[in-house]
Amino acid sequence: QVQLVESGGGLVQPGGSLRLSCAGSRIIFNIYTMGWYRQAPGKQRELVAAITSGGSTNYADSMKGRFTISRDNAKNTVYLQMNSLKPEDTAVYYCNARGEVAGLYTYWGQGTQVTVSS
C-alpha cells in the first residue's frame, strides 16, 4: 500500500528554520500533486503549500515568503523549507498526495509535530 512518511519536525525557537521531508513509497510520484497541510490544536486542518507534478506551486497567504515547497521526483520526496518560524506555526504538519489523473486516491502521511517556542 501507498505510504507517505514525514520527517524533520521538532522544537525550534521563534525566527528559526526547519526542513520537513515526505518520502513516498509504492506510489507513482510524478502523477500526484504533493502538498503540506497543518493542524493546530482546536483548529481545522489547513493547506500550507502544494506543488504539482510539473512544479507549479501554491502557498497559503500567511506562508508566502517564509516557506518553500519543492519536490524531487527521482527520490519520491517532497520538502517544505520553513524559515522565520513563528509560535503560530506550531502544529502537526501532514504530507498529502492528490492524484492528477481521474480515479486516483488521495493519501495522507501520519504527520510530524512542529513546535515553535522559546
Beta strands, then each sheet from edge to edge (+ up, - down):
strand 1: 3-7
strand 2: 10-12
strand 3: 18-25
strand 4: 32-39
strand 5: 46-51
strand 6: 57-59
strand 7: 67-72
strand 8: 77-82
strand 9: 91-99
strand 10: 106-108
strand 11: 112-116
sheet 1: 1+ 3- 8+ 7-
sheet 2: 2+ 11+ 9- 4+ 5- 6+
sheet 3: 2+ 11+ 9- 10+
end
